[in-house]
Amino acid sequence: MTTPSKTGPAELPLAAEFPQVDRAVWRRSVESVLRRSGVLGEGQQHDSPEDLLATTTYDGITISPLYTAEDAAPLSGFPGIAPYVRGGTPAGSAAGGWDVRQRHADPDSAATNREVLADLENGAGSVWLVLGDGGVPIAQLGDALNGVYLDLASVVLDAGPEFAAAAEAYFEVLDVPPSAAIGNLGIDPLGVHARTGAAPDLDAAVELAVRTSRTHPKLRAIVVDALPYHDAGGSDAEELGCSIAAGVTYLRALTAAGLDVAAAAQLLEFRYAATADQFMTIAKLRAARRLWTRVTEVSGAPSAQLQHAVTSSAMLTQRDPWVNMLRTTLACFAAGTGGADAVTVQTFDAAIGLPDPFSRRIARNTQALLLEESHLGQVIDPAGGSWYVERLTDDLAKAGWAWFQEIERAGGPVEAFPLVRERLAATWRQRGENIAHRKDALTGVSEFPNLAEKPVRRKSLPTAQAGGLPRVRYAQAFEELRDRSDTQLAETGARPRVFLATLGPVAVHTGRSSFAANLFNAGGIETPAGTVEDFPGGVACVCSSDKLYAQEAAATVAALKAAGATHVFLAGSPEKWADTGADAFVFAGCDALSVLHTTYRFLSGSQLEAQR
């Protein structure tokens, strides 16, 4: 330890006090840990033990446990300079933070007006306004924006196929000179096609966009919305590739109508999902700017991509919705760190219904905290230089570009729609498998569920248009089982139950009994516990250690069946304990959804009647 000198503070060498460690030494340490955990056998060695700890994303990208200078990606340039990986402007959000943009979709124009004004008076900088089906009637746009200073607050319209009528209504409402109008008309026929399957009216979209560029120079016209692809269960690279393909389609159409590339690109804004996977979100936004720069660079006018990040709808849950506050905070952090120009934090109750003032306030304050207390916006590209983030950005950009090229070869977003739908469905099936096996954990739903939670009631959401890509939520399969449990509770006064028959002292059975309880609770099934003597009948699950299973499992299963058990689970490996007479098994890595459906089948019919 050094001591202060009389002339000034002592130097702190920090890492210099520790011996140098190379990768080979680290690998040996990893091997030692893997042996203790049973992944490697005693005395067994592995040339690259870190490979045993690596994971693979839905885009086939390998995520390693350690990144060093050996993993350095190509240089990402400087903020505000092509390829804009590190930000679209030199100062990023350091000057004034990113744009806090809140979404409004209440069909009641008076209620929407109150909410819009409350948002703008309490930290929001812009408004994302849903119009037409699923939002405020277009004829009432003026009522919804009454009192809004349209030269200060940016308004982004979202009218789906009614974009032309919405634009005309907005032009009538504008009380500022055309040169001062800001925001975005939200024209996106390709996004509407993805959502609904309706044929896109590109000609009308281009005509309106070109006219806008000539009469309202600061007003953007087109939103390239990637959310339909994310909401269908797609991966990050799939979201990137689809958005770039749509952007290229718009760019071609606008230049064919007489605009130069720079003017056409200036009309576009890109919308991406931000998830609780913070590093993937950061890398996605950085990669998106790189990909779009490549498109505009080849077109002769390299330009930065304007980005609007929205916290993911797919990740939100209806059960234990309070956890959504944590999810959206992480997603907002990632969006800001990734360099988004505007960020929308969805309310924690967005999967349940229309938000109330409390949930809106929390959504606003999430951004206020990150900007005003954490000062997140004052750091330019805070993730830049990280070997992990730079490598992930590069890998994601390459995967997204490859998918974009596939769409291009198939003829573009419209012609390639069957291909896009098939690929997104395949990704969703893979994601669904991981969710079912609880590899992708959903806190409050598949992990640590709360059967005693009080339901959150909200005004129903407007009916969304259907016909195109599906809208999925990661938690929906587990929540459907919770709904089934609630229905039984309402009809009979009791939830379905599985009795946990524990063997030995608490310290012996608690690991497996806690695991089994968590799994059954995730499906809305209560798990009273006790000894075989306490068993009230119905379905049971034996929980204990392997040592006690070897001595007592078969006899316990037999005793439970003699006591009236219609079916008996055992918390353990089916390969190891198949001869115990158990009817089914719960174990780490099992398909939890399959187990839960099996349990409900066991509980159905006469057994369910007996429980009632």
C-alpha positions in Angstrom: 0.0 0.0 0.0 1.4 3.4 -1.0 1.2 6.4 1.3 0.5 10.1 0.3 3.5 12.3 -0.2 3.9 15.8 1.1 3.6 17.1 -2.4 0.4 15.4 -3.5 -1.7 12.2 -3.5 0.0 8.9 -3.9 -0.3 7.0 -7.2 -2.5 3.9 -7.1 -1.0 1.3 -9.4 -4.1 -0.9 -9.0 -3.8 -3.7 -11.6 -0.1 -3.3 -11.7 0.1 -4.8 -8.2 -1.2 -8.1 -9.6 0.8 -10.6 -11.5 0.2 -10.8 -15.3 -2.1 -13.6 -16.3 -2.3 -14.9 -19.8 -5.1 -16.8 -21.5 -3.5 -20.2 -20.9 -3.5 -19.7 -17.2 -7.1 -18.5 -17.3 -8.1 -21.6 -19.2 -6.6 -23.8 -16.6 -8.6 -22.0 -13.9 -11.8 -22.5 -16.0 -11.0 -26.2 -16.3 -10.7 -26.5 -12.6 -14.1 -24.9 -12.0 -15.7 -27.1 -14.7 -14.3 -30.2 -13.1 -15.8 -29.2 -9.7 -19.1 -28.7 -11.4 -19.0 -32.0 -13.2 -18.8 -30.6 -16.7 -15.3 -32.0 -17.1 -14.2 -35.4 -15.7 -11.4 -35.7 -13.2 -8.1 -35.2 -15.0 -9.8 -34.3 -18.3 -8.5 -31.3 -20.2 -10.0 -29.2 -23.0 -8.1 -27.1 -25.5 -10.7 -24.4 -25.3 -12.7 -24.8 -22.1 -14.4 -21.5 -22.7 -16.2 -23.1 -25.6 -18.1 -25.2 -23.0 -19.4 -22.0 -21.5 -20.3 -20.3 -24.8 -23.9 -19.8 -25.8 -25.5 -19.3 -29.2 -28.1 -16.6 -30.2 -31.1 -17.1 -32.4 -29.0 -15.8 -35.2 -26.3 -18.4 -34.7 -23.9 -15.9 -33.2 -21.6 -17.5 -30.5 -21.4 -15.5 -27.3 -18.1 -16.3 -25.5 -17.6 -16.0 -21.7 -14.4 -13.9 -22.3 -13.4 -11.3 -24.9 -9.9 -10.0 -25.3 -7.9 -8.0 -27.8 -7.8 -11.2 -29.9 -11.5 -10.7 -30.5 -11.2 -7.1 -31.7 -13.7 -6.3 -34.5 -13.1 -3.9 -37.3 -12.7 -0.2 -36.3 -16.1 1.4 -35.8 -15.0 4.9 -36.5 -16.0 8.0 -34.6 -19.3 9.4 -33.4 -21.0 11.5 -36.1 -18.8 10.1 -38.9 -19.7 7.3 -41.3 -20.4 4.5 -40.7 -22.1 6.1 -37.7 -21.8 3.0 -35.6 -20.9 5.1 -32.6 -23.7 7.6 -33.2 -25.4 9.7 -35.8 -24.0 13.0 -34.5 -20.6 13.9 -33.0 -22.1 14.8 -29.6 -24.7 12.0 -29.6 -27.3 12.7 -26.8 -24.7 14.5 -24.7 -26.2 18.0 -25.3 -29.8 17.4 -24.5 -30.4 13.7 -24.0 -32.4 11.5 -26.3 -36.0 12.4 -27.2 -38.4 11.0 -24.7 -41.3 9.8 -26.8 -44.5 8.4 -25.3 -47.2 6.4 -27.2 -50.9 7.3 -27.1 -53.6 5.0 -28.4 -56.8 5.7 -26.3 -59.7 6.1 -28.8 -61.2 8.7 -26.4 -59.7 12.0 -27.8 -60.3 13.9 -24.6 -58.5 11.3 -22.5 -55.7 11.2 -25.0 -55.4 15.0 -24.9 -55.1 14.9 -21.1 -52.5 12.2 -21.3 -50.5 14.0 -24.0 -50.4 17.2 -22.1 -49.4 15.4 -18.9 -46.6 13.7 -20.7 -45.3 16.9 -22.3 -45.5 18.8 -19.1 -43.6 16.1 -17.1 -40.6 15.2 -19.2 -41.7 13.9 -22.6 -40.3 15.6 -25.7 -42.5 14.1 -28.4 -45.7 12.2 -29.0 -46.4 9.0 -30.8 -50.0 9.1 -31.7 -52.0 6.1 -33.0 -54.9 7.1 -35.2 -57.8 5.3 -37.0 -58.5 1.7 -36.1 -56.8 1.0 -32.8 -56.5 4.6 -31.8 -57.9 8.1 -31.9 -60.4 8.7 -34.7 -58.7 10.8 -37.4 -61.5 13.4 -37.4 -60.7 14.0 -33.7 -56.9 14.6 -34.2 -57.3 18.3 -33.4 -59.0 17.5 -30.1 -56.2 15.1 -29.2 -53.6 17.7 -29.9 -55.4 20.7 -28.4 -53.0 22.8 -26.4 -49.8 21.2 -27.9 -47.2 23.5 -29.2 -46.4 21.8 -32.5 -43.3 23.9 -33.2 -41.8 22.5 -29.9 -43.2 19.1 -29.5 -42.6 16.6 -32.2 -45.6 14.5 -33.2 -45.2 11.1 -34.9 -48.4 9.8 -36.5 -49.3 6.1 -36.7 -52.4 5.6 -38.8 -51.7 2.4 -40.6 -53.4 2.2 -44.0 -55.2 5.5 -43.3 -51.9 7.5 -43.5 -53.1 9.8 -46.2 -56.2 10.9 -44.4 -54.2 11.3 -41.2 -51.6 13.4 -42.9 -54.2 15.8 -44.3 -55.8 16.1 -40.9 -52.4 16.9 -39.4 -51.7 19.5 -42.0 -55.0 21.2 -41.1 -54.1 21.1 -37.4 -50.6 22.5 -37.9 -50.6 26.1 -36.7 -47.0 26.8 -37.5 -45.3 27.8 -40.7 -44.5 24.8 -43.0 -40.8 25.5 -42.5 -41.1 25.0 -38.8 -43.2 21.8 -38.8 -41.4 18.8 -37.2 -42.2 15.2 -36.5 -43.1 12.4 -38.8 -46.3 11.6 -40.8 -45.7 7.9 -40.0 -46.3 6.6 -43.6 -45.4 2.9 -43.6 -47.3 0.8 -46.1 -44.7 -2.0 -45.9 -45.2 -2.1 -42.1 -49.0 -2.3 -42.6 -48.5 -5.1 -45.1 -46.4 -7.0 -42.5 -49.0 -6.4 -39.8 -52.1 -7.1 -41.9 -51.2 -8.8 -45.1 -52.9 -6.0 -47.1 -51.3 -5.0 -50.3 -49.1 -1.9 -49.8 -50.0 1.4 -51.6 -46.5 2.5 -52.3 -47.6 5.0 -55.0 -49.8 7.0 -52.6 -47.1 6.8 -49.9 -44.4 8.1 -52.3 -46.6 10.9 -53.7 -47.4 12.2 -50.2 -43.8 11.9 -49.0 -42.4 13.7 -52.0 -44.9 16.5 -51.5 -44.1 16.8 -47.9 -40.3 17.1 -48.6 -41.0 20.1 -50.8 -43.5 21.9 -48.6 -42.4 20.9 -45.0 -38.6 20.5 -45.1 -38.1 19.5 -41.4 -41.1 17.1 -41.4 -40.2 13.5 -42.0 -42.8 11.4 -43.8 -41.9 7.7 -43.5 -41.4 5.3 -40.6 -39.6 2.1 -41.3 -41.1 0.0 -38.6 -39.3 -3.2 -37.6 -41.6 -3.9 -34.7 -43.9 -6.3 -36.7 -40.9 -8.6 -37.3 -39.8 -8.5 -33.6 -43.4 -8.9 -32.4 -43.7 -12.1 -34.5 -41.0 -13.7 -32.5 -38.1 -12.8 -34.9 -34.5 -12.5 -33.9 -32.4 -9.3 -33.9 -30.7 -10.0 -37.2 -34.0 -10.8 -38.8 -35.4 -7.5 -37.5 -32.4 -5.7 -38.9 -32.5 -7.4 -42.3 -36.3 -6.8 -42.7 -35.9 -3.1 -41.8 -33.0 -2.5 -44.2 -35.0 -4.2 -47.0 -38.0 -2.0 -46.3 -35.7 1.1 -46.2 -34.1 0.2 -49.5 -37.6 -0.2 -51.1 -38.6 3.2 -49.9 -35.3 4.7 -51.0 -35.7 3.3 -54.5 -39.3 4.5 -54.8 -38.5 8.0 -53.6 -35.6 8.4 -55.9 -37.6 7.1 -58.8 -40.1 9.8 -58.0 -37.5 12.5 -58.5 -35.8 13.0 -55.1 -32.1 12.7 -54.7 -30.7 10.1 -52.3 -29.9 12.5 -49.6 -33.4 14.1 -49.6 -35.0 10.7 -49.8 -33.0 9.4 -46.8 -33.9 12.5 -44.9 -37.6 11.5 -45.0 -37.0 8.1 -43.2 -37.0 7.2 -39.5 -36.4 3.6 -38.3 -38.2 2.0 -35.4 -36.6 -0.9 -33.5 -37.5 -3.0 -30.4 -35.4 -2.7 -27.3 -35.4 -5.7 -25.0 -34.0 -6.6 -21.5 -31.1 -8.2 -23.3 -29.1 -5.0 -23.0 -26.0 -6.0 -24.9 -27.9 -7.4 -27.8 -30.0 -4.2 -28.0 -27.0 -2.0 -27.9 -25.3 -4.0 -30.6 -28.5 -4.1 -32.8 -28.8 -0.3 -32.8 -25.1 0.2 -33.6 -25.3 -2.4 -36.3 -28.4 -0.9 -37.8 -26.6 2.4 -38.3 -23.7 0.6 -40.0 -26.0 -1.3 -42.3 -28.0 1.8 -43.4 -24.8 3.8 -43.9 -23.7 1.1 -46.2 -26.9 1.3 -48.2 -26.7 5.1 -48.5 -23.0 5.0 -49.2 -23.5 2.7 -52.1 -26.3 4.9 -53.3 -23.9 7.9 -53.4 -24.9 9.9 -50.3 -23.9 8.3 -47.0 -26.2 9.4 -44.2 -26.9 8.6 -40.6 -30.0 6.5 -39.6 -32.5 8.3 -37.4 -33.6 5.7 -34.8 -36.6 5.4 -32.6 -36.3 2.5 -30.0 -39.4 1.1 -28.3 -39.3 -1.3 -25.4 -40.4 -4.7 -26.6 -44.1 -5.7 -26.5 -43.2 -9.4 -26.9 -41.2 -9.4 -23.6 -44.0 -7.8 -21.5 -46.1 -10.1 -19.3 -49.7 -9.9 -18.0 -48.8 -11.8 -14.9 -46.7 -10.1 -12.2 -46.7 -7.0 -14.5 -44.7 -5.0 -11.9 -41.6 -6.9 -13.1 -42.1 -5.2 -16.5 -40.8 -2.0 -14.9 -37.5 -3.7 -14.5 -37.6 -5.1 -18.0 -38.4 -1.7 -19.6 -35.7 0.0 -17.5 -33.1 -2.3 -18.8 -34.4 -1.9 -22.3 -34.4 1.9 -22.0 -30.8 1.8 -20.7 -29.8 -0.3 -23.7 -31.6 2.0 -26.1 -29.9 5.1 -24.7 -26.5 3.4 -24.6 -26.9 2.1 -28.1 -27.5 5.6 -29.4 -31.2 5.7 -30.2 -32.3 9.2 -31.1 -35.8 8.7 -29.5 -36.9 6.2 -26.9 -40.4 5.0 -26.0 -40.8 3.2 -22.7 -44.0 1.2 -22.8 -46.0 1.2 -19.6 -45.8 -1.9 -17.3 -49.5 -2.6 -18.0 -49.3 -2.4 -21.8 -49.9 -6.1 -22.2 -53.1 -5.9 -20.1 -54.9 -2.8 -21.4 -54.8 1.0 -21.8 -52.4 2.5 -19.3 -53.6 4.6 -16.3 -51.9 7.8 -15.1 -49.7 5.9 -12.6 -48.2 3.6 -15.2 -47.7 6.5 -17.6 -45.9 8.4 -14.9 -43.6 5.4 -14.1 -42.8 5.1 -17.8 -41.9 8.8 -18.1 -39.9 8.7 -14.9 -37.9 5.7 -16.0 -36.4 7.8 -18.7 -36.1 10.8 -16.4 -34.1 8.8 -13.9 -31.7 7.5 -16.6 -31.2 10.9 -18.1 -31.3 13.2 -15.0 -30.0 11.1 -12.2 -27.8 8.5 -14.0 -26.7 11.0 -16.6 -26.7 8.2 -19.1 -27.2 10.5 -22.1 -24.1 12.6 -21.3 -21.7 9.8 -22.4 -21.1 9.4 -26.1 -21.2 5.7 -27.1 -20.5 4.4 -23.6 -20.3 0.8 -25.0 -17.8 1.7 -27.6 -14.4 0.0 -27.4 -15.7 -3.0 -25.5 -14.3 -6.0 -27.3 -17.6 -7.8 -26.6 -19.9 -5.1 -27.8 -17.7 -4.3 -30.9 -17.5 -8.0 -31.8 -21.2 -8.5 -31.2 -22.0 -5.4 -33.3 -19.9 -6.8 -36.2 -21.4 -10.3 -36.0 -24.9 -8.9 -35.8 -24.4 -6.6 -38.7 -23.1 -9.4 -40.9 -26.0 -11.7 -40.0 -28.5 -8.9 -40.6 -26.9 -8.0 -44.0 -27.0 -11.7 -45.1 -30.7 -11.8 -44.3 -31.3 -8.5 -46.1 -29.6 -10.0 -49.2 -31.9 -13.1 -49.0 -34.9 -10.8 -49.0 -33.5 -8.8 -51.9 -32.8 -11.9 -53.9 -36.4 -12.9 -53.4 -37.7 -9.6 -54.8 -38.0 -7.4 -51.8 -40.2 -7.2 -48.7 -43.5 -7.9 -50.4 -42.4 -10.6 -52.8 -40.4 -12.2 -50.0 -43.2 -12.1 -47.4 -43.8 -15.9 -47.4 -40.1 -16.4 -46.9 -40.0 -13.8 -44.1 -43.1 -15.3 -42.4 -41.6 -18.8 -42.6 -38.3 -17.8 -41.2 -39.8 -15.8 -38.3 -42.1 -18.7 -37.5 -39.0 -21.0 -37.3 -37.3 -18.6 -34.9 -40.4 -18.3 -32.8 -40.6 -22.1 -32.6 -37.1 -22.3 -31.4 -37.6 -19.5 -28.9 -40.8 -21.2 -27.8 -38.8 -24.4 -27.1 -36.4 -22.5 -25.0 -39.2 -20.8 -23.1 -40.9 -24.1 -22.5 -37.7 -25.6 -21.1 -37.1 -22.4 -19.1 -33.8 -21.8 -20.8 -35.2 -18.3 -21.5 -36.4 -17.4 -18.1 -39.5 -15.2 -17.5 -39.3 -13.8 -14.0 -42.7 -13.8 -12.3 -44.1 -16.2 -14.9 -41.9 -19.2 -15.6 -39.6 -18.4 -12.7 -40.7 -17.2 -9.2 -44.5 -17.0 -10.0 -46.8 -15.5 -7.4 -50.1 -17.3 -7.3 -51.4 -14.8 -4.7 -50.9 -11.8 -6.9 -53.8 -9.4 -7.3 -54.8 -8.9 -10.9 -54.3 -5.5 -12.5 -57.4 -4.3 -14.2 -57.3 -1.9 -17.1 -59.5 -0.5 -19.9 -59.4 -2.9 -22.8 -57.0 -2.3 -25.7 -58.4 -1.4 -29.1 -58.6 -4.5 -31.4 -55.4 -4.7 -33.4 -55.6 -5.5 -37.1 -54.7 -9.0 -38.1 -54.0 -11.0 -41.2 -50.3 -10.6 -41.6 -47.5 -11.6 -39.2 -48.7 -12.9 -35.8 -48.2 -10.9 -32.6 -46.7 -13.0 -29.9 -45.6 -12.6 -26.3 -43.0 -14.8 -24.7 -45.1 -15.4 -21.6 -48.4 -16.3 -23.4 -48.2 -20.1 -23.1 -47.6 -20.0 -19.3 -50.2 -17.3 -18.8 -52.8 -19.4 -20.6 -52.3 -22.1 -18.0 -52.5 -19.5 -15.2 -55.8 -18.3 -16.8 -57.0 -21.9 -16.7 -56.2 -22.1 -13.0 -58.0 -18.8 -12.3 -61.1 -20.2 -14.1 -61.1 -23.2 -11.8 -60.6 -21.0 -8.8 -63.6 -18.9 -9.8 -65.8 -21.9 -10.5 -64.8 -24.2 -7.6 -63.2 -22.0 -5.0 -59.9 -24.0 -5.2 -56.9 -24.1 -7.6 -55.6 -27.3 -9.0 -53.1 -28.9 -6.6 -50.1 -31.3 -6.7 -49.0 -32.6 -3.3 -45.3 -32.5 -2.7 -44.4 -35.6 -0.8 -41.1 -34.8 0.8 -38.6 -37.4 2.2 -36.1 -36.6 4.9 -35.2 -33.3 6.6 -35.7 -29.9 4.9 -32.1 -29.5 4.0 -32.2 -32.8 2.1 -35.4 -32.2 0.0 -35.6 -28.4 -0.2 -33.6 -28.2 -3.5 -36.0 -30.5 -5.4 -39.1 -29.5 -3.6 -38.4 -25.8 -4.3 -37.7 -26.6 -8.0 -40.9 -28.7 -8.3 -43.0 -26.0 -6.6 -41.7 -23.3 -8.9 -42.4 -25.4 -11.9 -46.0 -26.3 -10.9 -46.8 -22.8 -9.7 -45.7 -21.5 -13.1 -48.8 -23.2 -14.5 -51.1 -22.0 -11.7 -50.9 -25.2 -9.7 -50.7 -25.0 -6.0 -48.1 -27.2 -4.2 -49.0 -28.1 -0.5 -46.2 -30.2 1.0 -45.8 -32.8 3.7 -45.0 -36.4 4.3 -46.8 -39.4 2.8 -49.0 -39.5 5.9 -50.3 -36.0 5.1 -51.3 -36.9 1.5 -54.9 -35.9 0.9 -55.3 -37.8 -2.4 -55.1 -36.6 -6.0 -51.7 -36.1 -7.7 -48.4 -36.2 -5.8 -44.8 -35.4 -6.5 -42.0 -37.1 -4.6 -39.1 -34.8 -3.6 -35.8 -35.7 -2.0 -32.2 -36.5 -2.6 -30.7 -39.3 -4.8 -29.5 -41.0 -1.7 -32.9 -41.3 -0.2 -34.5 -42.1 -3.6 -32.2 -45.2 -3.8 -33.6 -46.3 -0.4 -37.2 -45.1 -0.4 -38.5 -43.8 -3.7 -40.1 -47.0 -5.0 -41.8 -47.7 -1.7 -42.9 -44.1 -1.4 -44.5 -44.1 -4.9 -46.3 -47.3 -4.0 -47.5 -45.9 -0.7 -48.9 -42.8 -2.3 -50.8 -44.8 -4.9 -52.1 -47.0 -2.1 -53.2 -43.8 -0.3 -55.3 -42.7 -3.4 -52.8 -41.0 -5.7 -54.1 -41.3 -9.3 -50.6 -40.2 -10.6 -47.2 -39.7 -9.0 -44.4 -37.5 -10.3 -40.9 -37.8 -9.1 -38.5 -34.8 -9.0 -35.5 -36.3 -10.7 -34.0 -37.9 -13.8 -36.3 -40.3 -15.6 -33.3 -42.3 -16.9 -32.1 -42.8 -13.3 -35.4 -43.4 -11.5 -37.6 -45.0 -14.2 -38.0 -48.2 -12.1 -39.5 -46.4 -9.1 -43.0 -46.7 -10.6 -43.5 -42.9 -11.0 -45.8 -41.9 -13.8 -43.9 -38.7 -14.8 -40.8 -36.7 -13.8 -39.8 -33.1 -13.3 -36.1 -32.3 -13.6 -33.7 -29.5 -14.7 -34.1 -28.9 -18.4 -37.4 -30.7 -18.8 -40.1 -29.3 -21.0 -42.0 -27.4 -18.3 -45.0 -26.6 -20.5 -45.3 -30.3 -21.4 -45.2 -31.3 -17.8 -47.9 -28.7 -16.9 -50.2 -29.9 -19.6 -49.6 -33.5 -18.5 -50.5 -32.4 -14.9 -53.7 -30.8 -16.0 -54.6 -34.0 -17.9 -53.9 -36.0 -14.7 -56.1 -33.7 -12.8 -59.0 -33.7 -15.2 -62.1 -35.8 -15.3 -63.0 -37.8 -12.2 -60.0 -36.6 -10.2 -60.8 -33.0 -10.8 -64.3 -33.7 -9.7 -63.0 -35.3 -6.5 -60.9 -32.2 -5.8 -63.9 -30.0 -6.2 
